[in-house]
Amino acid sequence: MNQATSASAPAPTTGASGRGVLEGAFALLRAVERAEGARLSRLAAECGLPKTTAYRLLEQLADLGAVQRSGVGYGIGPGVFQLGRRWQPFPGLRAAAREPARRLAAATGMAVGLNVLWQGHTLVLDWTPGSAASGGPPDGEATWPWYTAAGKVLVAGADPGLPLDPLPGPWQREAAAIRDLGAAFDREEVLAGVCCVAVPLYGAGGASHAPVAALSVLTDPAHRLERLADAARRAGAAVSAALGHR
């Protein structure tokens, strides 16, 4: 669609272009997510939509709870959050991980994450909090670089063709060591003062297939990651068994 700056520009008909309307709505959702509180003019310009079309779609999305009016702008609404919390890349993953993650957090006192690879990044599906002393996930962020401990363990076991930047030269040796060990470590590589160990989770296809997710334990530099890895492997094996892995 051509960009328009006039608020009186006519909205396109939608009868023969349902896909275009959906693409416009999703483009607006992405623009709102990138610029929380942005005004109509900016969102319309970013998406290349006439302002009247952008306004109509945003108001419909607001009525559905997908976006919310934020002063004179728009923000992501609770409807998207509720739908997102139900998303999982593998059937039964959240349910299978719930109890083993709870036991692991209780045994270690550390926050435990359930992670997948998404568009070349580490995406945290769920956090199970540990004790108050151990803290929780940094800033509540859901998306992190691929080279977190969870990302490493998933990339090391993934099929070729991941949408990643060129991997560092020594990565193949590190990936082989991760596969042999069944765990990956992050020693303050992503955030200062934050360390992590992660183990792969497998579905019914078995360990010869790519892992479907990773279980991670968040800690600080004072703890030995190798010791946490043993507990994480046991929890990971329980999750994989619940997913049908043998």
N, C-alpha and C positions, 0 to 999 in steps of 0.2 A: 504494500500500500504506500502511496505517496504521502510524505509528511505535509501537514497543513498547520498553519498558525492561526487561522481564523476560527473563532469559536462558533461561527455560523455555518461552517462547512457541513454539507449534508452527510449523514451517516450512510455507509454503503448498505445495500440490501443484503440480507443474510440467507435468503431462501436457497440460493444455488452455491453458497460458499460457506457452509457450516464449518469446514476445516479451517478456513481463514479466520473465522470468528474465534474458534478454539485456540488457534495459534496466537491471535491477538491477546486473548485473555491470559494465556500462559506467559507471553512476553511481558505483560503488565505485572503479573505476579513476580517474575524474576526481577523486573526493574524496581518494584516496591521492596523486595528483599535486599537488593543492593543499596538502595537509598531510602532507608526508613524515614517516613515523614515527608517525602518529596511531594511537591505540588503537582497538580494536573498537567500544567504546561510542560514541566520537565519530563514527566512520565510519558506523555504523548510523544514528545520529541525523541526520547530515547528509543521508543518502540516504532517510530515512523507511522504513527496513527493520527488521523484527524482528532482534534480535541473533543469534538462531540462524540465520536466513536469511543475514545478512551474514557470519557466521562460516563457514558452509558454502560460500558463493560465494568468499570470500577464500581459503579453503584450497584450493578447486579451482583458482583463479587462480594460487596459489602453486605447486601441482603442475605447472601448465603453464608456469611461468616468467614469467607476466605481472606478478605481484607477488612480493615477497620479504619474509620475516619480518625485522623490524628490532627486535631486543630484544623488547619487549612490544607493539610496533606493527607497521605494514606500510609498505613502500616500493615504488616502481615496480621491476619486475624486468627482467632482461636480454631476456626474450622480446619485450617491448614495444619496447625499443630496436632490436632486430634487425629487427622488422617495420617500424618507423618509418623506418629507413634505406633501406628498399626502396621507400617510397612516393614517387611523383612525379605531378604533376598533368597531365603531357603525355607520351605514349609516347616513350621513347628520350631523354628530356631529360638525365638524368644522364650517359649514355654520350656524347651529343653534346657536352656541356660539358666533359668530363673533360680532354681534351688541350688545347683552346684555353685553358682556365683554367690549366692547368699552365704553358703557354708564357707566358701573361700574367704569372703570378706570378714566373716565372724572369726575364722581361725587366724587370719593374719592381721586383722585390724586395719587393713588397707582397702582403698576404693578399688573395685573391680569393674572393668569395662567390657562390653560386648561390641566388637568392631568388625567392619567389613571394608572392602575396597570399593570406592565409588568415584568414577571419573578421575582416577589417578590420585585420589586422596584417601586418607584414613577417615572413615565415617564412624562415629560412636553411636550405636543404636541405643544402648542402655548403660547407665551407671548404677552399681550397687554400692552405696556408701559404706565406708569402714567406720572405725571409731572416730570420735571427735578429734583425738590427738593426731590422727593420720591425715586429716583434711579430706578434700574431695577433688574432683576434676578441676583443672585450672580454668577459672572464669566461666565454667559451664559450657565451653565451646564444644560443638559437635563435629566439626571438620578440621582435620590437621594434615600436615604434609605426609606423604607416603612413608617417609623414613622414621616414623615412630616405631616402637617395638612391634606393635600389632601390624603396622604396614609392612615392616620388613618380613615378618613371618608369612604374611599373605603373598607378598611379591616373590619370596623365595620358592613358594610352592605353586605359583600361579602358572596357567597356560601362557604361551607366548602371545605377544600382541597387545600388551597392556598400554593404555594411553599415558605413558610416563615420559618425562624428559630423559635425555640420554643418561643411562645409569653410570655411576662412577666406575673407573677402571677396576678397582679391587672388589667390586660387588660380587662377581661370580664366585670368588673364594669365600666371601662372607656368606653368600646364599647357600653354598654347599655345607658350610659349618652349621648354619641354622637348621638345614634339613637333617643333618646328622644328630644334632643336639635335641631337636624337637622344641626349640625355644629361641627367641630373639630378645636382645637387650637394647635399651636406650639409656645411656649414661649421660644425662644432661645434654643430649644432642639437639633436642627440640626446645627445651626450656631450662634455664639455669635453676638448679636446686630440685629438679624433678627427674626421677629415674623410673624405669618401667621394664617389666618382663612380660612377654606374651607367648602364648602357645597356640598352635593351629587347632581348628575344629573341623571335623570331617563328617560328611553325610554318608548315605548308604553306599555310595560308590567306592568307599575305601580310601586308604592313604595313597594309592596310586593315582588318584584324582586330585585336583586342586582343592585346597581347604575352602570351606564355604564361609568361614568367619574366623575370628581370633578372640581369645579371652586374654585380657591384660590385667596386670596388677600394678597400681600406681604407688610409688613410694618416694623416699628421699635418699640422698647419697649415703646416709649412715647405715642403711640396710644392705645385706648381701643379696644381690639379685639371684645368684646361683641357688641359694637356699629357698628363696621364694619360688624359683622355677620348679622345684620338686612338687610343691603344693599346687602350683598352677597346672602342671601336667596331669596330676590326679583329677583335678576338677575338669580339665579339658577332656580327659578320657571319659568321664561321666556324661558330659554334654554330648560327645560324639556317639557314645553308646545309645543315648536317648534318641539320637537322630537316625539310628539304624546302622551305624558303622560297626564293622566287625574286623 
